[in-house]
Every structure is written in C-alpha cells, then in structure tokens.
C-alpha cells in the first residue's frame, strides 16, 4: 500500500517536473512547423530551397492595384473589309465600348487644320439660305415693312447655297488694302455704287459703325433680349421668331435686320452672332437712311484680316455672298443664256453659281475670269419685279431712258 502510494507520488512528481521543464520533443517539432508557416507567409515569394512559395491573397491585391494604375489600352480590330477600314474599341471591358471607323489609308497624325491636296473649300457660316427661305414665308404686311426699310430687292432673291471652292479663291484673291478683287486680266474695284447695283441696298447716309449705342437698360433692348432667355442668338432663332408672327412691329424689324447682318454682312468666330449692332439700330427710326453699302464694304475689309488662309478650321465671317456676286457680275461667265440686270441679286440662282464653278474648274481658271464690258446683249435693263415707286423713294424723281 505504501509502495503504490509512493509510486503514484513519483508518477505525479514526474508529470509536474515535465510541465516545468517545457514541451516535449514532439511538441517542439509541431511548434517548429507552425513557425515555419508563419515565416513563409510573412516573406511570400522568397525561395526556400528549391520551392517558391507565393502568397495568393497579396498577389491578387497587387494585380488589382496595377490595373487601377495602368488602365486597359486601346484595342484594335480589323473591320469587315480587311486592309481598308479598322474598328477601334475605346473603353474598359466593364463598360460598353465605343467603336470608331477610320480609314487605314489616312494618317491619323495629320493635322486637322491642314487642307488636303487639291482645290480648297472655304469654311464659312455666311450663307444666304436661311434668309432666302425666311423671306418666302413673310406676310404681305411684313413684305411692305421690308420695302420701307430699304431691303425690297431681297424679296426676289433665290439663293440657297454658294460654291465653297470658288468662295475660297475669291477670298484669297481679295486685296483689303485697296478694296479690290484680282481676276485674270486686272482688278475689280469694289465701290458703294457697285454694291448697290448688285444687292440694291440703301446707299449714302450715316455710317452704321459710327452710330452711338443705346443705353444698356433701354426698354426696347431689354424686350429684344427677353426673346432669347438663354442668350442663344443664331440665324435659326431669328428665323423662328420671324415666322411665329405675321405682324410688323419693332421686334420683327430688329430680328429681320439681325438675320440679314449675320448671313450677309458679318458674324463672329466660333459660330456666334454679331448682336452689338442691335444697340446701334434701336435709336434709329428709319434704317433706310443708313449707308448699308459702306457697312458691307467695311466688313469686307476687316474680316479678311481675321481669316487664316492655311487653316481650314478658321471660318470666314465676312460678306461672302457680296464678294461672290461681285465676281459673277463683273466677269464673263462660262454659262449660256445668263442675263444680268439690276439689282443683280434677283437674277442669279444657286444653280448658276454651281455651273460657273464646275466650268472654271474644267478650264483650270477657278476664280480667274475676265472682266466683261457691259452691253445690251448680256445686260437686262428691264425687270418686271422692280417697283418704280421703290426706285423713286431711293433716288427721288428719275427720268427713264427709252
């Protein structure tokens, strides 16, 4: 009995000693393996012996961070017609891609401002189409108002488009220092009298550019601006407001004059309209007493200096229609059965201008016609649409030559 108790005590004592001395040899092996795993986790990617251990969780994070720093590059795919067109996918894979078709034969690095080889086409927003279309929709009361303002000659206009290649040559050949246009056998001097013969506008009187502006808080000016709440002044907006009414009032007249100025005389770069002139026109009770012919000549000179001939993104903002009609009116045109008369704008059509451009390109004489001498064979002195009373209002009593 005593022996068993002593044995039990001995066994118990040995256990207590074992706990005090620390883990056994098997426990040390287990702890060593655990520490080895921790070391491998902390030093991921380090080669130990012949084995390379990589932490997959950290590797995925690094890849996600790299994608954020370096987004996917543009992908190129060949189109259906291989060798002619390409389709470029723009954007990441998570968003719908935008496809752009390009011509493989064109160099993508070519400057957009540079003209391609061949005849150049003038960039301009000064086209008569919007005014010509609006005039055809006027009521009888509004047409009478247009005549009283001195613009009755425009009522018979039939110009929708103007040829761009011929326009470029004419603007390029125009000399603003002496206000003349170069042609094959000389120069065409652009005078107020010539402008009057071509368009039939009032000549003489006060210079529009020298008029004083009305006050900023003028009630008429504020009423006119209220028609355009977002200040979106454009030929389209002027035409829309004119077509919305059949009456003749101060708003109709101002909108008509602004439409004429921004399609026939001058506008601004970047597609904006010239609206400062309305401040000069509001105080004038009778605009037919102003020198509209000189106003067009002044803009013809000043806008040439703003134009850059070798930059196709630079728009010409001067009286392009006047320069084009001056050329056609003054030279021999390569078109049969083409009559000229006063005012010339009533006689010319867009199809005539297109035919002139085509024929001159064939003859390799674009914009280089020869000055024509006036004679009864090619100059029509009778115009059924011309009102004698309108002429007498402009020039006073005239004696008709028979």
Order of alpha helices (4+ residues) and beta strands (2+ residues): alpha-alpha-beta-beta-alpha-beta-beta-beta-alpha-alpha-alpha-beta-beta-beta-alpha-alpha-alpha-alpha-alpha-alpha-alpha-beta-alpha-beta-alpha
